Amino acid sequence: EDMECQEYAAFSLAHLSSNRNLQVQLVELGALKPLVSMMAVQAEPRHYAGLALLKLADNFENHVAIAKEGGIQALLRLGRTRTTDDELQYKAALTVGNLAANAVKLLPKGMNGQAVSGEIGFAAQQMMANKTDVAVKRGKDKTEDFLQRAGEEEGGAAEQGF
């Protein structure tokens, strides 16, 4: 319960988590549970716990364990809370990003290397394709409007004898 002790513990875990050779071993030894618990504390240990989770999430082998221990929910909660610790929220966003980016690697692939229909990756691809189509149409419409206005202005200038 001693806040200073938790701060030193979280700091030590964050420092050890920087060593890629120790990341999986730390998770196997149970480092995640106290780190996730510290993420709920409104004090300095939360900052170091977030840093340690970020480092542990660098290792793909830890992702399932982080999810099982409630690490993703803790990071998302942190992102929703109002805090003056922008650096901590940034680290939480990076960690969630690392977890999400590597989760995509686990999606089943079809024959052409694309995600199988019905999967999250497939839906995201369809949304991006639609977004690109809309952007192309808007660009085309803006160009046509510009050319039309330029032609009208040029025609008006010719009528005035310029």
Salt bridges, closest charged atoms under 4 A:
ASP85 OD2 - HIS47 ND1 3.13
GLU87 OE2 - LYS91 NZ 2.98
ASP141 OD2 - LYS137 NZ 3.14
